[in-house]
Amino acid sequence: MGELLVRGHAEAWVHPGRAVLDVTATARDPQTQRGAVEQLAGLCERVDEAVEERREGRGGVVRRVVVSSITTAEDVEYGPGGQRRRVGFSAVRTTRIECAADADGLTDLVGALAQDDVQVRGPRWKVDDDDPAWLGIRTAAVADARRRAEAYALAVDGQVGAVRWIAEPGVRDGGQPPGPPHGGAAIRLASAPAGDDGDGTRTVRVAVEPVRVAVDVEAAFDLRP
């Protein structure tokens, strides 16, 4: 009779293997750009020390660190008449830190990094590409494609025959296949109650949250009478 083209879909909540933090250090000086950079250097030194102390090879949570270049800019303000006035200089550096999905380790790292002029964003949870959970989700997506094909065949008094091809969306038309579908993760820094570390310091507890992942697959089946 012809060919059946369908798209299968499957999704699941998976425990993440990684977490990503973006750490931005900002320094300001009212007089010179050099002064702002020098202040930033001291601030970044403290950030780098806290990160290095928690490297994976030392039993810590940090797996990988990517440091961006330093950005400097004039700080300006405008008066009531729109007059522009320079009020100083700022220097900024952002560090992306990839960590193991370890709640205690992330809580300790965030507590060490959080200070004046340092902004911590994240964590963003990621599922590792080699996580065994992907096999089950991809298998379920193909099974869903088969069920859809059977439903359409039944509607025209036909039967599903052999599989002609199976592809990830975008592969057969020459486009790029989609990357790992990590989307849908809830991103919360304060996902667990704050606690007292015993010295009077209150720490925001980080809780590892499951990530919703989805897989789509396209398939073609023979449609038989």
N, C-alpha and C positions, 0 to 999 in steps of 0.2 A: 504493500500500500504506500510506503514512503518512509519518511524519517521523522522521529520525534526529537525535538530540541527542548531541553529543560534545564533549569538551574536548581541545584540542591543547596540547602542551607542548614547549618547546625551551629549551636553555640553552647557555651558552658562557662561556669565560674571556676577559675583555676587559681591555685595558690601561686603567687608570683615568686620568681627566683631572684629578681633584682629590684632595686629602688634607685631613683636618680634624684639628686638634690642639686639645685642651682644656688650658689653662694655668691652674693655681690657685696664687695667691700667698697665704700665710698669715703673719700677724704676731701676736706675743703680747707682752703687757705684764703684769708681776706686780701693778701698782698700779691702773691706770685704763683704762677703755674708750677714752678719748681718746688715751692713749699708744699703745694698740694700733693705732688708726686712723692716727695720725701715722707710726708705723713702716711700716704697710702702704702709705701714700702714697709713701714713699721707695722701697719695694720695687717698687711698680707703675710708678713712673717709670722705673726701670731696665728693666722688662719692656717698657713701651711704646716706649722708645727703641730697644731691640733689634728690635722688630717694625717700627717705622716705617722704620728703616734698610734693611729688606728688603721694602719695598712694591713691588708689581708695576710701578708707574710709574717706579720708580728702578732698574729692572732686577732686582728681587728676586723672591722666590718667593711673597710674601704677596699674596693677592687681596682678601680681605675680613676685617674684624675686628668681632666683636660682644662688647662688654664688659657683663658683668652688673653689678647693683648690689652694693654692699658689704654683707656680713653680719657682724654682731658678736654675740658670745655670752660668757657667763661660763664660765670654766674651773673645774671643780670636781673634787674627789676625795673619796673616802669612807674613813673610818677603819675599824678592825676592828669597832667597835660599830655601824657604819652611819652615823656622824656625817658630815654633809655640810659640807665646808669649801671656801670659794672660794680658788683659788690664782692667780687672775689673770683676764685678759680676752684674747680672740682676735678678730681681724678677718680676713675672707677675701674675696677677689675672684677670680672665674673669667672668663677670656677665651677665647672660641672663635675660632680662627684658621683660615680657609679658604685653602688654598695650592694652587699648581700641583703636579702630581705630578712633581716634579723631585728626584731622589735627592740630588744635591749641595747644592741649595738647602735641602732639608729637613734634611740633616745639619748644615749651617751654622746654621740657625735653632734646632734643638734644642740644639746646643752652646752657643749664645748665651743661651738661656733657662734651661738647667739650672743651678741654683744652690741654695744653702741656702734653704729655705722656699718654693721654687717647684717645683710638681709638674707634669710634662708627661705627658699621656695621649694615646695615639695612635701613629702616624696611623691614622685610619679612611679607607680608600680609597673613592672615589666615582666612578661613571661619569657623564659629562656627559649631560644629557637629549638633546642634539643630536648625540651621537656616532653616526657612520654605522653602527657595529656593530649598533645597535638594529634597523635595517631588516632585516638578514639574520636576526636572531633571531626577529623577529615573523613574517617570511615563513616561516621554518622551523616555527613553532608552527602556522600555518594549514595548512601541508603535512602536519604530523602529524595534525591534526584530520581532514583528508581521508583519510589512510591508515587511520585508525581507523574512519571511517565505511564505507569500502570493505570492511574486514574484517568488520564487523557485517552489512553487506548480503549479503556472500557467504555468511555463516552461515545466512541465511534464504532463500537462492536469489533474492536481489533485486539491484538495481543502485542506485548512488548517482546521484541526479538533480541538479537545480539547487540552488544555495545559497539558502536562505531568509533567513538572517541570520547575521552574525558579530559577536560582542561580547566585550569584556573582561569577566572575571568580576565580577559585582556591578552591572553597568550596567543590564541589562534588568529586574532585580527592584527597581529604585529605590534600591539602595545606592550607595555611593561606589566608583568604580573604584579598583583598587589603585594605589598610587604606584609610581614607578620601582623595579623589583625589584633593588635594589643589594645585597641580602643575600648572605651566604656568603663575604664577603671575609675572608681571613686578616689579622689585625691584629697586627703585630709592630713593636716599636720597634727591637729589636736584630736586624734581619733580615739584617744583613751584619756581617762582623767589625769589631771596633774597630780604629782606626788611630791612629798618632802624627802629630800635626799639625806636627811639627818643633820645637816648643818644649817638648817633654816632656809636653804635654797629650794625653791619650787621648780620642778622640771616638767615640761610638757611631755607626756608619754606618747610614743608613736606605736600604733598597733598595725600589724601587717594585715591588709585587707585583700580578699580575693578579687581577681580581675575577670571581668566579663570579656570573653574572646569569641569571635565568630569566624566561620569559614564558609565561603561560597564556592561552588564548583559547577561547571557547565558540562553537560553530557548529551550525546546523541545516541539514540537507540533506533534499531530497525522497527518499523511499525508493520506488523503482519496481519493479514485478514483472519 
